[in-house]
């Protein structure tokens, strides 16, 4: 082959590659749906991949750009994604036509990610029976049973806070809350004292931080998973966080073994997994592998501590910025405590109406997951429109954009719990508030997460004051390395004792 032929061959290959990675880029234009111009290979995710901006802020930027449109189209690499903004259409996707939008659109990688087959990501065939069998763990009755364990952890948190106050140093509140929620999850789900508050070297806390701390290895892993999935399935195991999977596999195995040998029965998550292992026929035609079983424990551990700890830290951040709200909240907490003879019960938390409004406003401003993912299982036409999508198309609901939309929430950057007065809530569309999703595939642990977070907030605020310090980042700046909505650099606050 001479030089000219070589150049031609290279040119043909490059053109073929270019065509492959741009062949779908007219997908939304053909369907008359507006959207930003994609970039070869990476679609509309360039700024996110370069860590210039968080996924939450980028989607919100697109949301605002197409403010007057009911929907717009973007590209996740070469994959078309429809982002729907119209609240009635969102209701159709999440509730009315849910049977057509059961799946989230995740691709699973059993070889690369042995603990990736969890409830959040499972496809419909395995999700339905698994959800049905795990749901009883999260009923209000089970939560009442577990509530004393949460209270015990909250008492440890208060004692820990007293020791921190004595140092006079600022506190990184996401880490503080993470220790508390790790202990709660350990006690309520696994029956294990994880000692995250009492032991600075707690192995469980270290594993939890590894899961959510972005490293170069994790960034490479995420890029490969997203844009080189076939290669990732083969070599992805080399990019996983060292020690995490095996640690959790060992914990679940050893806990189950210990309970069997000592005939221990507890109304918790591990006990439910043991029942499923003993009676796999309850999952119908699903093969209950060790990895599938342990994956459920993994997601409950990881999501259970991280989501609530982030919410608690956001709550403390807003309380530090809004002292009048903090004073009013503390007053209500103390009044309810007095009413219940100084004992915090499940029903006592329900009586804290201002805490309820405050907590909902925290999740409005800082929804943990900035968007809700769905995938259509057959060709579908949106009601009242001429827009049709094909089977397998991904559909996203931009919860963060909706909850910061000035047309839905006037002065959306202002923190105002009164947005959740009964009259204000009744006047809004039900799809205007989606911190836990909605419909049959909403967050299974939302009730547990809310009570865990509220008890954590109560433990901090009842006898302590949080305030800004020289390390507090104001205004809020989203961490571009985080998939969830988190404050860049952490939530650093000053905490002092407040006497009764």
C-alpha positions in Angstrom: 0.0 0.0 0.0 1.5 3.3 -1.1 1.3 6.6 0.9 -1.8 7.8 -0.9 -3.7 4.6 -0.3 -2.7 4.7 3.4 -4.0 8.3 3.7 -7.3 7.3 2.0 -7.7 4.3 4.2 -7.2 6.4 7.4 -9.6 9.0 6.0 -12.3 6.4 5.4 -11.8 5.0 8.9 -12.0 8.5 10.5 -15.1 9.3 8.4 -16.7 6.0 9.5 -16.0 6.8 13.1 -17.3 10.3 12.7 -20.5 9.0 11.1 -21.0 6.4 13.8 -20.7 9.0 16.6 -22.9 11.6 14.9 -25.5 9.5 13.0 -28.1 10.0 15.7 -27.6 13.8 16.1 -30.6 14.7 14.0 -32.9 12.5 16.0 -34.7 15.3 17.9 -34.5 17.7 15.0 -36.4 15.3 12.8 -39.1 15.0 15.4 -39.4 18.8 15.8 -38.0 18.9 19.3 -35.6 21.6 20.2 -32.3 21.0 22.0 -28.7 22.1 22.4 -26.1 21.2 19.7 -24.2 18.0 20.7 -20.5 17.4 20.4 -19.0 14.4 18.6 -18.6 11.3 20.9 -19.7 13.0 24.1 -23.1 14.6 23.1 -24.1 17.4 25.5 -21.9 16.2 28.4 -18.6 18.0 27.5 -18.6 20.4 30.4 -19.7 17.7 32.8 -16.9 15.3 31.7 -14.4 18.1 32.0 -15.6 18.7 35.5 -16.4 22.4 34.7 -20.0 22.1 36.0 -22.1 19.6 37.8 -24.7 17.5 36.1 -27.4 19.2 38.2 -26.4 22.7 37.1 -26.0 21.7 33.5 -29.5 20.2 33.3 -30.8 23.3 35.1 -29.1 25.5 32.5 -30.8 23.6 29.7 -34.1 23.7 31.6 -33.9 27.5 31.8 -32.7 27.8 28.1 -35.8 26.0 26.9 -38.1 27.6 29.5 -41.1 27.9 27.3 -40.9 24.4 25.8 -42.8 21.4 27.2 -39.7 19.2 26.4 -36.3 19.3 24.8 -33.8 16.7 23.5 -30.2 16.1 24.5 -27.6 13.4 23.9 -25.9 11.2 26.4 -23.0 10.4 24.2 -24.7 9.3 21.0 -27.9 8.2 22.9 -30.9 10.5 22.5 -32.6 11.5 25.8 -35.9 13.4 26.0 -36.2 15.8 28.9 -39.8 16.5 29.7 -40.8 19.7 31.6 -44.6 19.8 31.2 -46.0 18.7 34.6 -49.0 16.8 33.1 -46.7 14.9 30.8 -44.5 14.1 33.8 -47.6 12.7 35.6 -48.3 10.5 32.6 -44.8 9.1 32.6 -44.4 8.5 36.3 -48.0 7.5 37.2 -50.7 7.2 34.6 -48.6 5.3 32.0 -46.1 3.9 34.4 -46.4 0.3 33.0 -44.7 1.7 29.9 -42.0 3.5 31.9 -41.0 1.0 34.5 -37.3 0.8 33.7 -34.8 3.5 34.5 -32.6 2.8 31.5 -29.5 1.6 33.3 -27.2 -0.9 31.6 -26.1 -3.5 34.1 -22.5 -4.9 34.1 -22.6 -8.1 36.1 -18.9 -9.0 35.5 -17.6 -5.5 36.1 -19.9 -4.5 38.9 -21.0 -7.6 40.9 -23.0 -5.5 43.3 -24.7 -3.4 40.6 -27.8 -5.5 40.4 -29.7 -3.6 43.0 -33.3 -2.4 43.3 -32.5 1.1 41.9 -31.1 -0.2 38.7 -32.9 -3.6 38.1 -35.0 -4.1 35.0 -38.8 -4.7 35.3 -38.7 -8.5 35.4 -36.6 -8.6 38.5 -37.6 -5.2 40.0 -41.3 -6.0 40.5 -40.9 -9.1 42.7 -37.9 -7.7 44.5 -39.7 -4.4 45.3 -42.7 -6.3 46.5 -40.6 -8.4 48.9 -38.4 -5.6 50.2 -41.3 -3.1 50.7 -42.4 -4.5 54.1 -39.1 -3.4 55.6 -40.1 0.2 55.0 -43.6 0.3 56.3 -44.6 2.8 59.0 -45.1 -0.2 61.4 -41.5 -1.4 60.8 -40.2 2.1 61.2 -41.9 2.4 64.6 -40.1 -0.8 65.6 -36.8 0.6 64.5 -37.3 4.1 65.8 -35.7 3.4 69.3 -32.5 2.4 67.4 -32.5 5.7 65.6 -33.0 7.5 68.9 -30.1 5.7 70.4 -27.8 6.8 67.6 -29.1 10.4 67.9 -28.1 10.4 71.6 -24.6 9.4 70.6 -24.6 12.2 68.1 -25.5 14.7 70.8 -22.7 13.5 73.0 -20.3 13.6 70.1 -21.4 17.2 69.3 -20.7 18.2 72.9 -17.1 17.0 72.6 -16.7 18.8 69.2 -18.0 22.1 70.7 -15.3 22.0 73.3 -12.6 22.2 70.6 -14.0 25.5 69.2 -13.2 24.4 65.7 -15.5 24.6 62.7 -17.3 21.3 61.8 -17.6 19.7 58.4 -21.3 18.9 58.7 -21.6 16.4 55.9 -19.0 14.2 57.5 -20.6 14.7 60.9 -24.0 13.7 59.5 -22.4 10.8 57.6 -21.1 9.3 60.9 -24.6 9.5 62.4 -26.4 8.0 59.4 -23.8 5.2 59.1 -24.5 4.2 62.7 -28.2 4.3 62.0 -28.0 2.2 58.9 -25.7 -0.3 60.7 -28.1 -0.6 63.6 -31.4 -0.6 61.7 -30.5 -2.6 58.6 -27.7 -4.9 59.7 -27.9 -5.1 63.5 -24.3 -4.0 63.7 -22.7 -1.3 65.8 -20.6 0.5 63.2 -19.1 2.9 65.7 -18.7 5.7 63.2 -19.3 8.4 65.8 -17.2 6.9 68.5 -14.3 5.5 66.4 -12.4 7.8 64.0 -11.1 4.7 62.3 -14.5 3.0 61.8 -14.1 0.6 58.9 -17.7 1.0 57.9 -17.3 4.8 57.7 -14.2 4.5 55.7 -15.9 2.2 53.2 -18.8 4.6 52.9 -16.5 7.5 52.2 -14.7 5.5 49.5 -18.0 4.8 47.7 -18.7 8.5 47.3 -15.3 10.2 47.2 -14.4 11.0 43.6 -10.9 9.8 42.6 -9.2 9.7 39.2 -9.9 5.9 39.1 -13.6 6.6 39.6 -13.7 9.3 37.0 -12.1 7.0 34.4 -14.6 4.2 35.5 -17.6 6.5 34.9 -16.4 7.6 31.5 -15.7 4.1 30.4 -19.0 2.9 31.7 -20.8 5.7 29.8 -19.0 5.8 26.5 -17.2 2.5 26.1 -19.7 0.0 27.7 -18.6 -3.1 25.8 -14.9 -2.6 26.8 -16.1 -1.7 30.3 -17.9 -5.0 30.7 -14.7 -6.8 30.1 -12.2 -4.7 32.0 -14.4 -2.6 34.3 -13.6 -4.8 37.3 -10.1 -3.3 37.2 -11.5 0.1 37.8 -13.7 -0.6 40.9 -12.9 0.8 44.3 -10.5 -1.6 46.0 -11.9 -3.6 48.9 -15.4 -2.2 48.9 -17.3 -5.0 47.2 -15.6 -7.8 49.1 -16.0 -5.9 52.4 -19.7 -5.7 52.0 -20.0 -9.3 50.7 -18.1 -10.5 53.8 -20.3 -8.4 56.2 -23.6 -9.7 54.8 -22.3 -13.3 54.7 -20.9 -13.2 58.2 -24.0 -11.4 59.7 -26.3 -14.0 58.2 -24.1 -16.8 59.4 -23.9 -15.4 63.0 -27.7 -15.0 63.1 -28.3 -18.5 61.9 -25.9 -20.0 64.4 -27.3 -18.0 67.3 -31.0 -18.2 66.2 -31.3 -14.4 66.1 -34.4 -12.9 64.5 -34.6 -9.1 64.1 -37.3 -7.1 62.1 -34.7 -5.6 59.8 -33.3 -5.6 56.3 -30.9 -8.5 56.7 -33.6 -10.7 58.1 -35.7 -10.0 55.0 -32.7 -11.1 52.8 -32.4 -14.2 54.9 -36.0 -15.1 54.3 -35.6 -14.6 50.6 -32.6 -16.9 50.6 -34.5 -19.5 52.4 -37.6 -19.1 50.2 -36.3 -18.1 46.7 -39.6 -19.2 45.2 -41.1 -15.9 46.6 -39.2 -14.2 43.8 -41.1 -16.2 41.2 -38.8 -17.1 38.3 -35.8 -15.0 39.3 -32.5 -16.7 40.1 -31.5 -15.5 43.5 -27.7 -15.3 43.3 -25.4 -14.3 46.1 -24.5 -11.1 44.1 -28.2 -10.2 43.6 -28.8 -10.7 47.3 -25.8 -8.7 48.5 -26.5 -5.9 45.9 -29.7 -5.0 47.8 -27.7 -4.7 51.0 -25.1 -2.6 49.2 -27.6 -0.1 47.9 -29.4 0.2 51.2 -26.1 0.9 53.0 -24.7 3.3 50.4 -27.9 5.2 49.6 -29.1 5.1 53.2 -26.3 6.9 54.8 -25.1 9.2 52.0 -28.5 10.7 50.9 -29.6 11.5 54.5 -26.2 12.8 55.5 -26.2 15.2 52.5 -29.8 16.3 53.4 -28.9 16.9 57.0 -25.9 19.0 56.0 -28.0 21.1 53.6 -30.5 21.6 56.4 -27.8 22.8 58.8 -26.4 25.1 56.1 -29.7 26.8 55.6 -30.3 27.1 59.4 -26.9 28.8 59.7 -27.9 31.3 57.0 -31.3 31.9 58.5 -31.1 32.3 62.2 -34.7 33.3 62.6 -35.8 30.0 61.1 -33.3 28.1 63.4 -34.7 29.9 66.5 -38.3 29.0 65.5 -37.4 25.4 64.7 -35.6 25.0 68.0 -38.6 26.5 69.9 -40.9 23.9 68.3 -38.6 21.0 69.0 -38.3 22.0 72.7 -42.1 22.5 73.1 -42.8 19.0 71.7 -40.1 17.5 73.9 -41.7 19.1 76.9 -45.1 17.8 75.9 -43.7 14.3 75.7 -41.9 14.5 79.1 -38.5 14.9 77.4 -38.8 11.8 75.3 -38.6 11.8 71.5 -41.1 9.3 70.0 -42.2 8.5 66.5 -45.4 10.4 67.0 -43.6 13.3 68.6 -41.7 13.9 65.4 -45.0 13.8 63.4 -46.3 16.6 65.6 -43.5 19.0 64.6 -45.3 20.8 61.8 -42.7 23.5 61.3 -40.0 20.9 61.0 -42.1 19.2 58.4 -42.3 22.4 56.3 -38.7 23.2 56.9 -37.6 19.7 55.8 -39.6 19.9 52.6 -38.1 23.2 51.7 -34.6 21.8 52.2 -35.5 19.0 49.7 -37.1 21.5 47.3 -33.9 23.6 47.1 -31.5 20.6 47.3 -33.1 17.5 45.7 -30.5 14.7 46.1 -30.8 13.4 42.6 -31.2 16.2 40.1 -33.4 14.2 37.6 -35.5 11.1 37.4 -34.7 8.5 34.8 -37.1 6.4 32.8 -37.0 4.3 29.6 -40.1 3.6 27.5 -40.8 -0.1 26.8 -42.7 0.4 23.5 -43.4 3.1 21.0 -45.2 6.0 22.7 -47.0 9.2 21.8 -47.3 11.9 24.4 -50.9 12.9 25.1 -52.0 16.1 23.6 -49.0 16.3 21.4 -47.7 14.9 18.1 -44.4 13.8 19.7 -43.7 10.1 19.4 -40.7 8.2 20.8 -39.5 4.8 20.0 -39.2 1.8 22.2 -36.0 2.1 24.4 -35.9 5.9 24.4 -34.6 7.4 27.6 -36.9 10.0 29.3 -35.6 12.3 32.1 -37.6 14.4 34.5 -35.6 17.5 35.6 -36.7 17.7 39.3 -34.0 20.2 40.2 -35.0 22.6 37.4 -38.7 22.3 38.2 -38.1 22.9 41.9 -36.0 26.1 41.2 -38.5 27.4 38.5 -39.6 30.9 39.4 -43.0 30.3 37.7 -43.6 27.4 40.1 -41.9 28.7 43.2 -41.6 32.6 43.2 -38.1 33.7 44.3 -36.8 30.2 44.1 -33.4 31.0 45.6 -35.0 32.2 48.8 -35.3 29.6 51.5 -38.9 29.8 52.8 -40.6 26.9 54.6 -44.0 28.7 54.3 -44.1 27.4 50.7 -45.3 24.2 52.3 -48.4 25.6 54.1 -51.4 23.5 53.3 -52.9 26.1 51.0 -49.7 26.7 49.1 -49.2 23.0 48.5 -52.8 22.5 47.4 -52.4 25.3 44.8 -49.4 23.7 43.1 -49.3 20.8 40.7 -48.4 17.6 42.5 -45.5 17.0 40.0 -43.9 20.3 41.1 -42.2 18.6 44.0 -40.3 15.4 43.3 -37.5 14.9 45.8 -38.2 11.1 46.0 -39.7 10.7 42.6 -43.4 9.6 42.3 -45.5 6.7 41.2 -44.9 3.0 41.8 -41.1 3.3 41.3 -40.6 6.2 43.8 -37.9 5.9 46.4 -38.6 2.8 48.5 -36.8 4.1 51.5 -38.2 7.7 51.5 -40.1 7.3 54.8 -37.0 5.9 56.5 -34.8 8.6 55.0 -37.1 11.4 56.2 -37.3 10.2 59.7 -33.6 9.5 60.0 -32.8 12.9 58.7 -35.4 14.7 60.9 -34.1 13.0 64.0 -30.5 14.0 63.0 -31.6 17.6 62.6 -33.4 17.5 66.0 -30.4 16.1 67.7 -28.2 18.9 66.4 -30.5 21.9 66.9 -32.3 21.2 70.1 -29.3 22.1 72.3 -26.9 23.5 69.8 -26.6 26.5 67.5 -25.2 26.4 64.0 -23.6 29.4 62.4 -21.5 30.4 59.5 -17.7 30.7 59.9 -14.8 31.8 57.8 -14.8 28.4 55.9 -18.5 28.5 55.0 -18.9 28.7 51.2 -21.4 31.6 50.5 -23.1 31.7 48.0 -23.7 28.0 47.4 -21.6 26.4 44.7 -22.4 22.9 43.5 -19.5 20.3 43.6 -18.9 19.5 39.9 -17.4 16.1 40.9 -20.5 14.8 42.5 -23.5 13.1 40.8 -25.6 14.2 43.7 -26.3 17.9 44.6 -23.6 18.7 47.2 -21.7 21.8 48.3 -18.2 22.2 46.9 -15.6 21.8 49.6 -18.1 20.6 52.2 -20.5 22.3 54.7 -18.2 24.0 57.2 -20.1 25.5 60.2 -19.5 26.7 63.7 -21.5 24.8 66.4 -22.0 26.1 69.9 -23.9 24.9 72.9 -27.3 26.5 73.7 -28.5 26.0 77.2 -32.1 25.1 78.0 
